[in-house]
Amino acid sequence: MDNTSGTPSSSTLPVSVVGLGLMGRSLARAFLRAGHPVTVWNRTSSKAAQLVADGARLAPSAGDALRSGSLTVLCLTDYAAVLDVLDGDDVGLDGTTVVNLTSGSSSDGREAARRVERRGARYLDGAIMAVPSAIGTADAVVLHSGPRSVFEKHEPTLAALGTVTHLGEDPGLAALYDVAGLTMMWSVLDAWLHGTALLRTAGVDAATFAPFAQQIAAEVAGWLPGYAEQVDRGSFPAEVSTLETDVRAMSHLIAESEAAGVNDELPRLIKAIADRSVAAGHGTEQYPVLIEEFSKPSGAGQAESSGR
């Protein structure tokens, strides 16, 4: 980038980081490594000691930190802490840009956006899909949502954190993607642990089962684009197997778990959801028809299947 005008380049724009837990400190270090002047603030100032030794400036207050950076990144315990900091007596937001990477819900993100924007600031919500040690590498995926123009302006700076992505104008999208990813993660891990528990009863250890489980997980992941087309069309022709066939296999899994003395709560839950769909007349359709069950509030499916 030509910098003859004297305007700081994206690699030298000042950045502030507010919140210095394990993740916040990793964010600040990544900006320092990328050559940004970095100002940091934390209620417990001792957490900034190593960052200051590495070249960061410790702000005396959150308001000073927000005034010091072209971009302020927040990484706090929750959104209540975010609003508490932003509502501080010395905090002025007019003309600032806030990127909030605090974990929370989509409604938290939307409310924070409304409150920050009412005070004249630009706002992006975000979610970090990485552990602290990965920050600053391509393996760290950082999701952003909010005005695209704000993201595009600061994308070169934010790229110091890892692989950055803009999901859309709705500031709640980053949090929604975050929890959607978590339900995928926990579901896959729970299924692997249940399968491991079954095989251990026959003397097969987890390390032996893991490669087979990886193969199954990869194969199932390959089905997702085609299944997504069915979900988006709202049409679920049985191209591979019917839901009724799958339910019979679920019964075998439950029986095997009972016989082996292994916890059967997970397969029973899976079958209960599928049973409701079959009872609603979807037994001859393909597995993705279960989106209809997952799209209902909790308890609604049980009430319908019992005729209440």
N, C-alpha and C positions, 0 to 999 in steps of 0.2 A: 504494500500500500504506500502511495506517495504521501509523505508527511511534511512536505515543504511548507505547508500552511501553518505549522505549529500546533495543529490539533493532535491530541494524543492518538496513537494508533490503537487498534483493538488489543494489542499485546501489552500496552502500557496504561490502559484506563484504570483508574483507582477503583478498588473493590472493597466493600466492607462485609465482614461476616459477623453476624450476631448469633451467639449460641455456640459454645465451645465444648460440647460433649465429644465423644469419640468421632462421630461423623462430622460435626462442625469443625473440629481441628483438622480433619483430613481435607475438607473443602478448602480451608484457608491455606494449607500447605500446597495444595494443587495450584491455587492462584499464585502463590509465591513462586513456585517452580516455573510457572508460565511467564514470569516477569512482571506481574502486576504489583503496584503499590497496594498493600493490604492493611486495612485497619480492622481491628477485632475488638469485640466487647463481650463480656460474660459477667453475670452477677458475681460469680466466684472468680476474681481476677487472676488467681494463681494458675488457673488452667491455661492462661495465655503465655506463661513464662517461656516455654520452648519456642513458641511462635515468634515472640518478641526477640528472642535470641537469634532466630533465623531471619529477622528483618521486618517483621510486622510491627505496626504501631498499635499500642493499647489505648483505646479511647477511654476517657474518663466517664462517659455516660453513653447510653444507647442513642440518645439524640445526637451526640457528637459523631458517633459511628455512622449514623444515617446521613449526616451532612457531609461526611468525608468522602464517600464513594459515589462514583457515577452509577454504581449498581450496589444494592445492599441485598445480601443473601441471608435469609433467616433459617436457622435450623435449631428449633427449640423442642421442648418435651411434648407440647400439644398446642392447639390453637388458642386455648385460654391464655397460655403463656405468651403467644404471639400478640394477642390483643392487649394484654397487660403491658407489654413492652411498647407497642405502638401508641398506646394511650397515655404514655408517660408525659409529665408536665413539660419536659424539655424537648419533646419529639415533634419536629415539624416535617410534614410529608409533602408539602406542595412542591411539585416539580421533580420529585425523586422517583426512582424505579425500584420496586421491591420484588424480589423473587423469593417466594416462601417454599422451602423444601421440608417443612415440618409435616410429619405424618398426621393424617386425619381423614375426615369423611368428605364426600363431595359437597355436602351442604356447608361444612366448615369452610371449604375453599371458596364457595360462592359468596358466603357472608363476608369473609375477609376481603374479597375483591370489592364488594359493594362499599365496605367501610373505608378501605384504603382509597378507592377512586373518588369517593365523596370528598376526601380531603386533598384532592388535586394530584395524587400520585398515580403512577402506572404500576400495574400489578400482574404478575404471573404466578400461578400456583404450580407446584411440582411434586414429583415423587422420585425417590432414589431407589433404583432396583439393583443394589449392590451393597457389599460389605465395605466398611471404611478403608480396608487395605487396597481395594480395587479402584478407589477414587483417583482420577488422573490418568487412567488407562482406558483403552477402548472397551474393556470388559464392563466398565461401569456405565449402565444405561440410566440416564436421567430424563424423566418425562416432564414435559411442560404443557400447560394449557392456559389460555387467555388470549389477549389480542395478538394476532400474528405479527403485526408491525413491531410490537415491543420485543417479541422473541427474535425476529430477524435482526433488529438493531443490535441486540446483545448476544446473538448466537456465537460470534467469534470468541467472545470473552467466556461465555458459559461452556464452550467446547473444551476449556482447560480441565473440566471435571470428568469428561469421558465422552460417551456417545450420547449426544443430546437430540431430543425429538420433540416436535410440536404436534400435539394431538388435535387441537381445534380451539375455537374461540371460547367455548364454555369453560370457565375456570374450574369446574368440578370434574372435568374429564381425567385429569392426572390421578386424582384420588380413586376414581372408579376403576381405571386401568390397574392401579396398584392392588386393590382388593380382589379384582378379577384374576390377577396373576397369583395372588396368595391362595385363592381357593383352588386354582390349578395345582400349585405346588403342594399344598397339604393333602389334597386328594390323591395325587400320584404317590406321595410318600406313604400315606396311610395304606393304600392298596399294596404297595411293595412290602410294607411291614406285616400286613396280614398274610400275604403270600409267603413271606419268610417264616412266619410263625407256623404255617401249615407244613412247610417242607422240613422245618427243624424236627418235627415229630417223627420224620423218617430218616433223621441223621444227616440231612443236607444243610450245610451251613450257609450263612448269608452271602459270603464271598462267592460261593459256587452258583447261587441263584442269581446274583446281581447281573451278570452278562445277559442271561436269558431275559430278565426283567427289562433291561435296557432295550433289547431287541423288540419286545412287545410294546414298550412305550413309544419307540420310534415308529413302529408300524401303525399304532393307533393315531399318533400325531399326523401321519400321512393321510388319514381319513378326513381330517378337519376341513380342508377347503371344500370338498364335495359335500360334506354334511352341512357346512355353512350355507351353501347354495340352497339346500333343502329348507333350512331354517328361515332364510330370507325370503324364499318363495312361499313358505307356509304350506309346502306340499312334500309328503314323506313316503314316496313309493318304496316298497321293499325290494331294493336292488341286490341286497346281500343276504339279509335274513329278516324275518318279521320280529316284532317285539314279543309276540307270544313264544317264539322259539327261544329268544334270549331269556325270558322269564323261567322257562324250564331249566335252562342252564344255571340260572341263579339259585333255583331250588337245589340243584346238585351241589353247589358251592356251600350252601347253608348246611346241608346234610353232612358233607365232608368235614366242615368245621366242627359240627356237633360231635361227630364220631371221633375226631382227633382231640377233642377237649380244648379247642381253640375258640377264643372270643368270636361270636358270630354277629355282633351288632352292626358292623359295616355292611356285610352282604344282606342282612335283613332290612337295613335302611334302603339299600339300592332296590331290593325287590319290592318293598312297600310302595315306593314311588312308581315303579313300573306297573305294579298291580292296579294302582289307581288309574293309570292311563289305559290299561286294557279294559278295566271296568267302564271307562268312558267311551269305549268303542274303537280304540286305536290299536288293537292287537295285531291287525294285519299290516300295519305301517312299520316304517323303519325306526330304529332307535332314536334318532334326533327328534321324533315327535314328543319326547319327554320335555322339550323346551316349554310345552304348554303347562306342564306341572311346575317347572322351575319358575315360570313367570307369574305364578299365583302367590299371594301372601301365605305365610305359614299357617297351617290349619285349614285353609280353604279347601284343599283337595280332600282331606279326611272327611270334612263335613259333607261335601258333595257325594263322595263314595258311599257314605252311610245314609244318604237320602234326607239329611236334615236341611 
